[in-house]
Amino acid sequence: MKAKGLTKETIMNLGVYNRKFPKFKVGDTINVSLRIKEGSKERIQHFEGDVIAMHQNGGSTTFTVRKIAANAISVERIFPLYSPKIESIKFIRTGKVRRAKLYYMRKLIGKRARVQERVLTREQKERKAREIEELTKEEPAPVIEPVVEEIKEAAPTVEAAPAEESPAEAPVEEVAPAKEETAEAQEAEKKTEE
């Protein structure tokens, strides 16, 4: 039986579109600019820190950013990647990490709580700059809309015309009455069910 409504794949892709943010991964330092609304005023707030986790869940993809605030107090914030409140994301530096989640950083204090920077060669920096330029030039991906498929009943088959006749000479009138007969048969079945 085919799905009549939304499938798991279409639900995962609802709301997913290209935000033209630079590519970043766990361990990188980024600056997230958020639109904050206070009363009738709206302003931009910046949150700069290390990405310690990413959860890839289609339209509900999130990433966690951790920064060290005043008096060595750490602050973590979870951002939805496709949120319209995120104005922009700026890539600061690449981190040298070997884990997918950096939750162990919560226990560390002082200089040990920093992510070591990965030093790139000139060629790597140029390649990364080209990738960022290409990413910003791309057109936004179209939003994927769910496709609803209808279940079609098998219509009675029409016998094929002999091979000698051309397709233009084949009788077309036989196909239309067959569809009307199936529609009448469906209506009769509905009346009997009621």
RABEL-V39349 format. One record per residue. SS is DSSP state (alpha for helix, beta for strand, coil for the rest). OMEGA is omega in radians with two decimals (999 if undefined). D_FIRST is the distance of its C-alpha to the first C-alpha in whole Angstrom. Layout:
SS,OMEGA,D_FIRST / SS,OMEGA,D_FIRST
This chain:
coil,-3.13,0 / coil,3.13,4 / coil,3.13,7 / coil,-3.07,9 / coil,-3.10,12 / coil,3.07,14 / coil,-3.13,13 / alpha,-3.12,15 / alpha,-3.13,17 / alpha,3.09,17 / alpha,-3.14,19 / alpha,-3.07,21 / coil,3.09,23 / coil,3.11,23 / coil,3.14,27 / coil,3.09,28 / coil,-3.07,30 / coil,-3.12,34 / coil,3.14,36 / coil,3.02,39 / coil,3.06,40 / coil,3.12,42 / coil,3.08,40 / coil,-3.13,41 / coil,-3.12,40 / coil,-3.13,41 / coil,-3.14,45 / coil,3.04,46 / beta,-3.10,48 / beta,3.07,47 / beta,-3.11,48 / beta,3.09,45 / beta,-3.09,47 / beta,3.00,45 / beta,3.14,46 / beta,3.13,47 / beta,3.11,48 / beta,-3.08,51 / coil,3.12,52 / coil,-3.12,52 / beta,3.09,53 / beta,-3.12,50 / beta,3.12,51 / beta,3.09,50 / beta,-3.12,50 / beta,3.10,50 / beta,-3.09,49 / beta,3.12,50 / beta,-3.12,49 / beta,3.06,47 / beta,-3.13,43 / beta,3.12,43 / beta,3.02,39 / beta,3.10,36 / beta,-3.11,32 / coil,-3.12,30 / coil,3.12,27 / alpha,-3.11,26 / alpha,3.14,27 / alpha,3.10,29 / coil,3.13,31 / beta,3.01,34 / beta,-3.11,37 / beta,3.13,40 / beta,-3.12,44 / beta,3.08,47 / beta,3.08,51 / beta,-3.10,54 / coil,-3.12,56 / alpha,3.14,59 / alpha,3.08,61 / alpha,3.08,58 / coil,-3.12,56 / beta,-3.14,52 / beta,3.07,50 / beta,3.13,46 / beta,3.13,43 / beta,-3.12,40 / beta,2.96,39 / beta,-3.04,35 / coil,-3.07,35 / coil,3.13,33 / coil,3.10,36 / coil,3.13,37 / coil,3.09,40 / beta,-3.13,41 / beta,-3.13,44 / beta,3.05,44 / beta,3.10,44 / beta,3.11,47 / beta,-3.12,47 / beta,-3.14,50 / beta,3.13,51 / coil,3.11,49 / beta,3.13,49 / coil,-3.10,49 / coil,-3.14,47 / coil,-3.11,45 / coil,3.08,42 / coil,3.10,39 / coil,-3.09,40 / coil,-3.11,44 / alpha,3.11,44 / alpha,-3.14,47 / alpha,-3.13,49 / alpha,-3.11,49 / alpha,-3.07,52 / coil,3.11,54 / coil,3.09,57 / alpha,-3.11,59 / alpha,-3.14,59 / alpha,-3.11,57 / alpha,3.12,54 / coil,3.04,54 / coil,-3.14,51 / coil,-3.10,54 / beta,3.06,53 / coil,-3.12,52 / coil,-3.12,55 / coil,3.04,53 / coil,-3.13,55 / alpha,-3.13,56 / alpha,3.13,54 / alpha,3.11,51 / alpha,3.13,52 / alpha,3.12,52 / alpha,3.14,49 / alpha,3.11,47 / alpha,3.10,49 / alpha,3.12,48 / alpha,3.13,44 / alpha,3.11,45 / alpha,3.13,46 / alpha,-3.13,43 / alpha,-3.12,41 / alpha,3.14,43 / alpha,-3.09,43 / coil,3.07,39 / coil,3.14,37 / coil,3.14,35 / coil,3.12,31 / coil,3.10,29 / coil,-3.09,27 / coil,3.14,23 / coil,-3.13,21 / coil,3.14,17 / coil,3.13,15 / coil,-3.13,13 / coil,3.12,11 / coil,3.09,11 / coil,-3.11,8 / coil,3.09,11 / coil,-3.12,12 / coil,3.11,14 / coil,3.11,18 / coil,-3.09,21 / coil,3.11,22 / coil,-3.13,26 / coil,-3.12,28 / coil,3.12,30 / coil,3.09,33 / coil,-3.07,36 / coil,-3.08,37 / coil,-3.10,40 / coil,3.09,39 / coil,-3.14,38 / coil,-3.14,35 / coil,-3.11,37 / coil,-3.10,38 / coil,-3.12,35 / coil,-3.12,34 / coil,-3.04,32 / alpha,-3.11,33 / alpha,-3.07,30 / alpha,-3.09,27 / alpha,3.13,28 / alpha,-3.14,28 / alpha,3.12,25 / alpha,3.13,23 / alpha,3.13,25 / alpha,3.14,25 / alpha,3.10,21 / alpha,3.11,22 / alpha,3.14,24 / alpha,3.12,22 / alpha,3.12,20 / alpha,3.12,23 / alpha,3.11,24 / alpha,3.13,21 / alpha,-3.13,21 / alpha,3.13,24 / alpha,3.11,24 / alpha,-3.12,22 / coil,999,24
